[in-house]
Amino acid sequence: MPEITSAVRKAQRRGLADEAADRIREAIFTGRFPPGAALREAELAAALEISRGSVREGLSVLAREGLIQSAWHRGTKVIDVTPAEAEEVYTVRAALERLASRLAAERATEDDVAELDRAVDQMAAELARGATGPRLLALDLDFHDRVYEIAGNRRLTEAWRGLRSQWQLFQLTRVRLGYQNYRAVVVDEHRELVRLIGARNVVRLDQVAEEHVLSAYRVLSRQLAEGQDDQLSEP
């Protein structure tokens, strides 16, 4: 477990609660605070050189995003990435993705489709240059953010934002445990989504958008199960 002082970067004195949330979120996504790690308010305040009150407010932001959880007498910790938690996150994400893709297909202009196509081109170019898993995942998230914008449903977008950070953490875990699997499918799967959105083939799109998410769930679920088996087999 890393020292708190080396895990987070010092705050830069803007909106301190928001920046505390940004810094701690960054540390979670980069693995300096792994799933299940304890987050101690006093230590975070010292590392960020801000008040405990600002840290507390920042942690509240992350709690609303579902990235951390607190329990009485147990303190605050990063959420665990477990098969049961993954099932909940990916099942909800699959439902959101199916609706967002359908609405995007109904509402996308030619320029919107071209923009999505360019986003996939960028993924392919970054992959050819040897992009890291986190970099590809950032482009992946940008792509889906744009799909939700095109879909044009405010409440749907709010639901996605409420799940987005959890999804990112789970996908980062998937990438960390099996980058080759992720890099092998990321371009083709997104290219097919763009093709179907452009063709306004909503029946096929429903199936592909859902499978895009659930196939990722199956991979992560298998990875987590294999990790548990490895732990059980250790002497």
C-alpha positions in Angstrom: 0.0 0.0 0.0 1.6 3.4 -1.0 2.2 6.2 1.4 -0.6 8.8 1.1 1.9 11.6 0.5 3.2 9.9 -2.6 -0.1 8.7 -4.0 -1.8 12.1 -4.5 -0.6 15.3 -6.0 -0.9 18.5 -4.0 -4.0 20.6 -4.6 -3.5 23.9 -6.5 -5.9 26.1 -4.6 -8.8 26.3 -6.9 -12.2 25.0 -5.8 -10.5 22.8 -3.1 -13.3 20.3 -2.6 -13.5 19.7 -6.4 -9.8 19.5 -6.8 -9.5 17.1 -3.8 -12.0 14.9 -5.6 -10.0 15.2 -8.9 -6.7 14.3 -7.2 -8.1 11.3 -5.3 -10.0 10.1 -8.3 -6.8 10.3 -10.4 -5.0 8.2 -7.7 -7.8 5.6 -7.8 -7.8 5.4 -11.6 -4.0 5.1 -11.8 -4.0 2.3 -9.2 -2.2 4.2 -6.5 -5.3 3.7 -4.4 -6.4 0.2 -5.6 -9.9 -1.3 -5.1 -10.6 -1.8 -1.4 -7.9 0.7 -0.3 -8.6 2.7 2.8 -8.9 6.5 2.4 -8.1 8.4 5.6 -9.3 11.9 5.8 -6.5 13.3 7.9 -3.7 11.7 5.8 -5.3 12.9 2.6 -5.6 16.5 4.0 -1.9 16.5 4.9 -0.9 15.1 1.5 -3.0 17.6 -0.4 -2.2 20.4 2.0 -5.8 21.4 2.4 -8.3 21.3 5.3 -10.0 18.1 6.3 -13.3 19.8 5.5 -12.3 20.2 1.9 -11.2 16.6 1.8 -14.5 15.5 3.3 -16.4 17.4 0.7 -14.3 15.9 -2.1 -14.9 12.4 -0.7 -18.6 13.2 -0.8 -18.3 13.9 -4.6 -16.6 10.5 -5.1 -19.2 8.8 -3.0 -21.9 10.2 -5.2 -20.0 8.8 -8.2 -20.0 5.4 -6.5 -16.2 5.2 -6.5 -15.9 5.1 -2.7 -18.0 3.9 0.2 -18.1 4.6 3.9 -19.3 2.4 6.7 -19.8 3.1 10.4 -16.6 2.2 12.4 -15.0 0.9 9.1 -14.0 4.2 7.6 -13.9 5.1 3.9 -12.5 2.9 1.1 -12.3 2.6 -2.6 -15.1 0.2 -3.8 -14.2 -3.4 -4.4 -14.1 -4.9 -7.9 -15.8 -8.2 -7.4 -17.8 -10.5 -9.7 -21.0 -9.5 -7.9 -20.3 -5.7 -8.1 -19.3 -6.2 -11.8 -22.6 -7.9 -12.6 -24.5 -4.9 -11.2 -22.4 -2.2 -13.0 -22.3 -3.9 -16.3 -25.9 -4.9 -16.4 -27.0 -1.3 -15.8 -24.5 -0.1 -18.3 -25.8 -2.5 -20.9 -29.3 -1.1 -20.5 -28.1 2.5 -20.8 -25.9 1.7 -23.8 -28.7 0.0 -25.7 -31.0 3.1 -25.2 -28.3 5.6 -25.9 -27.2 3.9 -29.1 -30.8 3.6 -30.3 -31.5 7.3 -29.7 -28.3 8.3 -31.3 -29.2 6.3 -34.4 -32.5 8.1 -34.6 -31.1 11.6 -34.1 -27.5 11.5 -35.5 -26.7 13.8 -38.4 -24.1 12.9 -41.1 -21.6 15.1 -39.3 -22.3 13.3 -36.0 -21.6 9.9 -37.6 -18.5 11.3 -39.3 -17.3 12.5 -35.9 -17.8 9.1 -34.3 -16.0 7.5 -37.2 -13.0 9.9 -36.6 -13.0 8.9 -33.0 -12.6 5.3 -33.9 -9.9 6.3 -36.4 -8.1 7.9 -33.5 -8.4 4.7 -31.4 -6.9 2.7 -34.3 -4.0 5.2 -34.8 -3.2 5.2 -31.1 -3.3 1.4 -31.1 -0.9 1.3 -34.0 1.5 3.6 -32.1 1.4 1.3 -29.1 -1.0 3.2 -26.9 -1.3 2.0 -23.3 -4.5 0.5 -22.0 -5.5 3.6 -20.0 -5.0 5.8 -23.0 -7.2 3.6 -25.2 -9.8 3.4 -22.5 -9.9 7.2 -22.3 -10.7 7.4 -26.0 -13.3 4.7 -25.5 -15.0 6.8 -22.9 -14.8 9.9 -25.0 -16.6 8.0 -27.8 -19.4 6.9 -25.6 -19.7 10.4 -24.0 -20.3 11.6 -27.6 -23.0 8.9 -28.2 -24.9 10.1 -25.2 -24.6 13.7 -26.4 -26.0 12.7 -29.8 -28.8 10.7 -28.1 -29.9 14.0 -26.6 -31.7 12.7 -23.5 -30.7 14.7 -20.4 -31.9 12.1 -17.8 -30.2 9.3 -19.7 -26.9 11.3 -19.8 -27.2 12.0 -16.0 -27.7 8.2 -15.4 -24.5 7.6 -17.5 -22.6 10.2 -15.6 -23.7 8.6 -12.3 -22.2 5.3 -13.4 -19.3 6.5 -15.5 -16.6 6.6 -12.8 -17.5 3.1 -11.6 -17.4 1.8 -15.1 -14.0 3.4 -15.7 -12.6 1.7 -12.6 -14.0 -1.7 -13.6 -12.8 -1.4 -17.2 -9.3 -0.3 -16.0 -9.2 -3.5 -13.9 -10.2 -5.5 -17.0 -7.5 -3.8 -19.0 -4.9 -4.3 -16.3 -5.7 -8.0 -16.0 -5.9 -8.6 -19.8 -4.8 -5.8 -22.1 -4.3 -8.0 -25.1 -7.9 -9.0 -25.0 -9.1 -5.4 -24.8 -6.8 -4.1 -27.6 -7.9 -7.0 -29.9 -11.5 -5.9 -29.9 -11.7 -2.2 -29.1 -11.5 -0.8 -32.6 -13.7 -3.3 -34.4 -16.5 -3.2 -31.8 -16.7 0.6 -31.9 -16.4 0.6 -35.7 -19.5 -1.7 -35.9 -21.4 0.6 -33.5 -20.7 3.6 -35.8 -21.8 1.6 -38.8 -25.1 0.6 -37.3 -25.8 4.1 -36.0 -25.1 5.5 -39.4 -27.4 2.9 -41.0 -30.1 3.6 -38.4 -30.4 -0.1 -38.0 -31.9 0.1 -34.5 -32.9 -3.6 -34.2 -29.4 -4.9 -34.8 -27.9 -2.0 -32.9 -29.9 -3.0 -29.7 -28.2 -6.4 -29.8 -24.7 -5.1 -30.7 -24.7 -2.3 -28.1 -25.8 -4.6 -25.3 -23.3 -7.3 -26.3 -20.5 -4.7 -26.5 -21.0 -4.2 -22.7 -21.8 -7.7 -21.7 -18.9 -9.3 -23.5 -16.6 -7.0 -21.5 -18.4 -8.2 -18.3 -17.8 -11.8 -19.2 -14.1 -11.1 -19.7 -13.7 -9.3 -16.4 -15.8 -11.9 -14.5 -13.5 -14.6 -15.8 -10.4 -12.6 -15.0 -11.6 -12.0 -11.4 -12.5 -15.7 -11.0 -9.1 -16.7 -12.2 -7.5 -14.3 -9.8 -9.4 -15.8 -6.9 -8.4 -19.3 -8.0 -4.7 -18.2 -8.1 -5.0 -16.8 -4.6 -6.6 -20.0 -3.3 -3.8 -22.1 -4.9 -1.0 -20.1 -3.3 0.9 -22.0 -0.6 
